[in-house]
Amino acid sequence: MSDSKRRTNQPVVPEVLPETWRALLAAAADFQRLAPWVWMHDSHIVGLRHPVTKEVLLASILGRLRTVFALLVYRRDTGHRWLLNTILNDDDRGGLEQEDTAFEQDSIKVEFIRKRELVKEDRAVLDAAGYVPTVKRGSIWPAFRSWVPGGFPWHITQAEADTLLFALPRVTAAARLARDNPEVWDKHMDGDVAYLPDDYDPAAGELRCESIDWQPMISPPLPLPELISFDEPTWTRLLSFTPAKGLHLEVDVMYSTMAVAGVDRPRFPKLAMAVDRASGLIVGLRLSEAADRDGAATLGMVVQNAITTSGHRPESFRVQRSRVAAMLSPVAKELDIPVHLDLELPGLNSARRRMEKDFSRA
């Protein structure tokens, strides 16, 4: 996000202690000088267990393709699922899943970029710490970002800085091990994680091959979606509408491509839509609140509005995602409306593309 587009209601940048910044920048410089992307792939995953939080962290190095140079530390089930599905599916999840998962990262990143790409907050951190890169050309200026599902990439907190400060020297040690012993990863499949010993201290000595604990990592299952529910007055009102033959509503819930203000960072809300299949008319449209994780409450409001606007219960709901079908199913059953999976949804997807085009112009 460019500085010129920042708004006055934008969340403030988190504060990180100066001594943490200095240590973190030194660790990032060591990592960058090593340039582990020369011999490591993003599928070479390093596993760490945080000594304080006990959280499992999965680290992946980008840069082999010479386009993005970075270390990403994935956290929680959401981050682990994103990383492992990317690797195991060879970064190809298919159309709808790819659109959704682009917003589902959960990680902390240090990326090495050109000086002109730094925003003013990055420059302020580097200037305050007196940072001067040892290499004068190329992508060597560190920028730190935090990713959460549905959130705009944002500046890191003190806790996230501490996590990166823990991870950077240990991943650097693992990268040196991989450089000096290239056969280490060759014997393992994509998705196998090289866990470092919990008590390993990079300052005490080099990492040894026999210290690595290799574990196959299975992607955590996707949690079941929240379901739509209505109160009694809403049920009474919706059941009072008569069914209309030939009325088919195309319904979907997706991430909006338009960021809105959030408490601690800008976020991409869920967008629920309902479109009359025959006419292409939008009969329900709403952005979710931050607490509505899956957009179920928002979808419920859109369904109510769509039925009220059309004056009838539809003959069917047409959806293109199995999760949306699951969210709808209890309500659809009570309203005696079948739910059909349909990957096309011509009316809804056409309306969505028009809307996104208008947003991008704005």
Secondary structure, DSSP 8 states (H G I E B T S, - for coil): --GGG--TTS-------HHHHHHHHHHHHHHHHH-GGGT--TT-EEEEE-TTT--EEEEEEE-TTSS--EEEEE-HHHHHHHHHHHHHTTT---HHHHHHHTT---EEEEEEE-GGG--HHHHHHHHHTT---SS-SSS-EEEEEEE-TTB--B---HHHHHHHHHHHHHHHHHHHHHHH-THHHHTS-TTEEEE--TT--GGG----GGG-EEEE---------------HHHHHHHHTS-EEEEEEEEEEEEE-SS-B--SSS-B--EEEEEEETTT--EEEEEE--TT-SSSHHHHHHHHHHHHHHHTSEEEEEEES-HHHHHHHHHHHHHTT--EEE-S--HHHHHHHHHHHHHHHH-
